[in-house]
Structures are given as C-alpha cells and as structure tokens.
Amino acid sequence: MKIKIQKITKNALLPQKMTEHAAGYDLYSANDENIMLKPSSITLVSTGIAISLPIGYEAQIRPRSGLAVKNQIGILNSPGTIDADYRGEIKVILFNFGKTNFTIKPAMRIAQMVISKHETIEFELHKQLDETRRGDGGFGHTK
C-alpha cells in the first residue's frame, strides 16, 4: 500500500522501519534546536510531516520502548490516532515520567506509527444484550 506524505518543514524526515518485519515506522522530531523536557512535564513535538490515509485506515502513534525504558519518556495520549480525513501535521505529546531532564534533539526518533485497517460500524440499540459467563465483571474481576 502507498501512503501519500508531505514534508511541512525543511528538516522533516520520512518515517522509517528499523527492521524488516517491524510493524511500526519510527517518527522523527523536526525541531531546529534541542528541546528540554523537565520531569513531570509535557511538550508537543513537531514531526514536520502530514499524511493522507485511505478511507478505512488509521495511523496509531505509539511510544518507543527504548525511550520508555532508558529515559522514562512516553506519549501522554497513547496511542494517538490519525484519522483518514486529517491533513495537518503529525505532532507527538511527549511526557517525562522520570526524575531527570530529557533533551529532545533534532532528528531524534520520538515515536512510532502503525497503520491499521478498521471497520465502519453501525450501532444497533437493544434493551438487553446477550449473556456471557463474564457478564459485567470489570477491572480486576479475575484472580
């Protein structure tokens, strides 16, 4: 499948798979200078790109495990969703869960993007749903 992509900033880098069978494409920061992310703080990081997805597809923006385990950096609204009708710049909300400052350098891999197919559904209102063994057991209902 081909996805149309646009560079919005001069220093934007195209998403890349880092291994042959990776599901995610790494996204890069498009900042001109270092960005300091203090502990317990958020920042909105530019990727400098926009995409045009086919109808029936979404792009999920997910954290990079390396940033999480080594630096305690995550994405606040994970996964973020890019819809097929969105044409704006992809930006990533990074959060510093750690106790030390973190520097977001230009062209740094900051997130990964996974393209997924989804279905369009219709909700059908019913007064009662079919019963299951689990029923309405929610959080922590299994031991």
Residue pairs with C-beta under 8 A, 6 or more apart in sequence:
1 54
1 115
3 51
3 52
3 53
3 54
3 115
4 51
4 52
5 14
5 15
5 49
5 50
5 51
5 52
6 49
6 50
6 51
6 52
7 14
7 48
7 49
8 30
8 48
8 49
8 50
8 89
9 30
9 46
9 48
10 48
11 30
11 32
11 48
11 106
11 107
12 28
12 30
12 47
12 48
12 49
13 28
13 30
13 48
13 107
14 49
15 25
15 26
15 27
15 28
15 49
15 113
16 25
16 26
17 24
17 25
17 26
18 26
23 114
24 62
24 112
24 113
24 114
25 112
25 113
25 114
25 115
26 64
26 109
26 111
26 112
26 113
27 47
27 49
27 61
27 90
27 92
27 109
27 110
27 111
27 112
27 113
28 47
28 48
28 107
28 108
28 109
28 110
29 35
29 45
29 46
29 47
29 104
29 105
29 106
29 107
29 108
29 110
30 46
30 47
30 48
30 49
30 106
30 107
31 45
31 46
31 104
31 106
32 106
33 106
34 103
34 104
34 105
34 106
35 43
35 45
35 103
35 104
36 101
36 102
36 103
36 104
37 43
37 73
37 94
37 96
37 101
37 102
37 103
37 104
38 96
38 101
39 96
39 98
39 99
39 100
39 101
40 96
40 97
41 95
41 96
42 76
42 93
42 94
42 95
42 96
43 93
43 94
43 104
44 91
44 92
44 93
45 91
45 92
45 93
45 94
45 104
45 110
46 89
46 91
47 89
47 90
47 91
47 92
47 110
47 111
48 89
49 89
49 90
50 87
50 88
50 89
50 90
51 59
51 82
51 90
52 87
53 59
53 82
53 83
53 84
53 115
54 84
55 84
56 84
56 117
56 118
56 119
56 120
57 84
57 115
57 116
57 117
57 118
58 81
58 82
58 83
58 84
58 115
58 116
58 118
59 81
59 82
59 90
59 113
59 114
59 115
59 116
60 79
60 80
60 81
60 82
60 113
60 114
60 115
60 116
61 75
61 78
61 79
61 80
61 81
61 82
61 90
61 92
61 111
61 112
61 113
62 75
62 78
62 79
62 111
62 112
62 113
62 114
63 73
63 74
63 75
63 78
63 111
63 112
64 109
64 110
64 111
64 112
67 73
67 74
67 109
67 110
68 74
71 98
71 102
72 96
72 97
72 98
72 99
72 102
73 94
73 95
73 96
73 97
73 98
73 102
74 94
74 95
74 97
75 92
75 93
75 94
75 95
75 111
76 93
76 94
76 95
77 93
79 114
80 92
80 93
82 90
82 113
90 113
92 110
92 111
94 104
94 110
94 111
96 102
104 110
134 141
